[in-house]
Amino acid sequence: MTLRDPFLAVHIAAGTTGLILGPIAMRAPKRRGPHTRLGESYHWVMLAVCLSAAGLAILDWQRIWWFLPIATFSYANALVGYLAAKRRRPGWLRTHIGGMGGSYIALITALLVVNLGRQHTIVWLLPTLLGSPIIVWVISEVDRGRRPRAQASGT
């Protein structure tokens, strides 16, 4: 067992958990309860993904240095979405949807890059090309009142 193994185990477990939690949280009713608990868990899972990726990058810098900026950007999206829901400043819901959605796109991208190879440009671009319009559409639907808004008591 090397020092890399625990970081890799945490990274895989956290990433897998995030991939599962994301859609469940997205589909949960937007009020205090499952959506907020799942979103809270998702945020902490994304932090675990980021920290474990940082550890992996530091341990094998020459080969996977690129984990660090990608993981940091991915977690930054989740943090922005998480804090938007916590602080509830004007426009918070749009920021929440964009941040959490962006972090989920990053998880999907990582899954594809690791399993299909980072040399294929389409693997890096496809999740963003497909996911970004969905995020824009959901925000548009919320703005038009066609999708439920989060209740004042919590998201």
C-alpha positions as CSV (number, residue, x, y, z in Angstrom):
1,M,0.0,0.0,0.0
2,T,1.3,3.4,-1.0
3,L,0.4,6.9,0.3
4,R,-1.5,7.3,-2.9
5,D,-4.0,4.5,-2.1
6,P,-6.0,6.2,0.7
7,F,-6.3,9.4,-1.4
8,L,-7.5,7.4,-4.4
9,A,-10.0,5.5,-2.3
10,V,-11.5,8.7,-0.9
11,H,-11.5,10.3,-4.3
12,I,-13.3,7.5,-6.0
13,A,-15.8,7.1,-3.1
14,A,-16.5,10.8,-2.9
15,G,-16.8,11.2,-6.7
16,T,-19.2,8.2,-7.0
17,T,-21.2,9.6,-4.1
18,G,-21.4,13.0,-5.8
19,L,-22.5,11.4,-9.1
20,I,-25.3,9.6,-7.2
21,L,-26.4,12.5,-4.9
22,G,-26.5,15.1,-7.7
23,P,-29.5,13.9,-9.6
24,I,-31.4,12.9,-6.5
25,A,-30.9,16.4,-5.1
26,M,-31.9,17.9,-8.4
27,R,-35.2,15.9,-8.5
28,A,-36.1,16.5,-4.8
29,P,-38.8,19.0,-4.0
30,K,-37.3,22.4,-3.5
31,R,-38.0,23.0,0.2
32,R,-36.4,22.3,3.5
33,G,-35.9,18.5,3.8
34,P,-34.4,16.1,1.4
35,H,-33.2,18.8,-1.1
36,T,-31.4,20.7,1.6
37,R,-29.9,17.6,3.3
38,L,-28.8,16.2,-0.1
39,G,-27.4,19.6,-1.2
40,E,-25.5,19.9,2.1
41,S,-24.0,16.4,1.7
42,Y,-23.2,17.1,-2.0
43,H,-21.3,20.2,-1.0
44,W,-19.1,18.3,1.5
45,V,-18.6,15.4,-0.9
46,M,-17.3,17.9,-3.5
47,L,-14.9,19.3,-0.9
48,A,-13.7,15.7,-0.3
49,V,-13.3,15.2,-4.1
50,C,-11.2,18.4,-4.3
51,L,-9.0,17.7,-1.3
52,S,-8.4,14.1,-2.4
53,A,-7.6,15.3,-6.0
54,A,-5.1,17.8,-4.5
55,G,-3.5,15.0,-2.5
56,L,-3.2,12.8,-5.6
57,A,-1.8,15.7,-7.7
58,I,0.8,16.5,-5.1
59,L,1.9,12.9,-4.8
60,D,2.2,12.5,-8.6
61,W,2.8,16.0,-9.8
62,Q,4.6,15.2,-13.0
63,R,1.8,13.0,-14.3
64,I,-1.5,14.5,-12.9
65,W,-0.7,18.1,-11.9
66,W,-3.8,19.1,-13.8
67,F,-6.0,17.5,-11.2
68,L,-5.4,20.4,-8.9
69,P,-6.8,23.3,-11.0
70,I,-9.7,21.2,-12.2
71,A,-10.6,20.0,-8.7
72,T,-10.4,23.5,-7.4
73,F,-12.6,24.9,-10.1
74,S,-15.1,22.1,-9.6
75,Y,-15.3,22.7,-5.9
76,A,-15.5,26.5,-6.4
77,N,-18.6,25.9,-8.4
78,A,-20.2,23.8,-5.7
79,L,-19.2,26.3,-3.0
80,V,-20.7,29.2,-5.0
81,G,-24.0,27.3,-5.4
82,Y,-24.0,26.2,-1.7
83,L,-23.3,29.7,-0.4
84,A,-25.8,31.3,-2.6
85,A,-28.5,29.1,-1.1
86,K,-27.2,29.8,2.4
87,R,-27.0,33.6,2.1
88,R,-30.0,34.2,-0.2
89,R,-28.9,37.5,-1.7
90,P,-30.8,38.9,-4.7
91,G,-30.4,36.5,-7.6
92,W,-29.3,33.7,-5.3
93,L,-31.4,31.0,-7.0
94,R,-29.8,31.5,-10.4
95,T,-26.3,31.4,-8.8
96,H,-27.3,28.3,-6.8
97,I,-28.5,26.5,-10.0
98,G,-25.4,27.5,-12.0
99,G,-22.9,26.7,-9.3
100,M,-24.3,23.3,-8.4
101,G,-25.0,22.4,-12.0
102,G,-21.5,23.5,-13.0
103,S,-20.0,21.3,-10.3
104,Y,-22.0,18.3,-11.5
105,I,-20.8,18.9,-15.1
106,A,-17.3,18.8,-13.7
107,L,-18.0,15.4,-12.0
108,I,-19.3,14.0,-15.3
109,T,-16.3,15.4,-17.2
110,A,-13.9,13.8,-14.7
111,L,-15.7,10.4,-15.0
112,L,-15.5,10.5,-18.8
113,V,-11.8,11.7,-18.8
114,V,-10.7,9.0,-16.4
115,N,-12.6,6.3,-18.2
116,L,-12.3,7.3,-21.9
117,G,-8.9,9.1,-21.8
118,R,-7.9,12.7,-21.5
119,Q,-6.4,12.9,-25.0
120,H,-9.8,13.1,-26.6
121,T,-11.0,16.8,-26.7
122,I,-14.6,15.8,-27.1
123,V,-14.5,14.0,-23.7
124,W,-13.5,17.3,-22.1
125,L,-16.1,19.3,-24.0
126,L,-19.2,17.1,-24.3
127,P,-20.5,17.4,-20.7
128,T,-20.2,21.2,-20.8
129,L,-21.8,21.4,-24.3
130,L,-24.7,19.3,-23.1
131,G,-25.0,20.5,-19.5
132,S,-24.6,24.3,-19.9
133,P,-27.8,24.7,-22.1
134,I,-29.7,22.6,-19.6
135,I,-28.6,24.9,-16.8
136,V,-29.6,27.9,-18.8
137,W,-32.9,26.4,-19.6
138,V,-33.7,25.5,-15.9
139,I,-32.8,29.1,-14.9
140,S,-35.0,30.4,-17.6
141,E,-37.9,28.2,-16.5
142,V,-37.5,29.4,-12.9
143,D,-37.4,33.0,-14.0
144,R,-40.6,32.5,-16.0
145,G,-42.3,30.7,-13.0
146,R,-42.6,27.4,-14.9
147,R,-40.5,25.5,-12.4
148,P,-40.9,25.6,-8.7
149,R,-38.9,28.1,-6.8
150,A,-37.3,27.2,-3.5
151,Q,-39.5,28.1,-0.6
152,A,-38.3,30.9,1.7
153,S,-37.7,28.4,4.6
154,G,-34.7,26.7,2.8
155,T,-33.0,25.1,-0.1
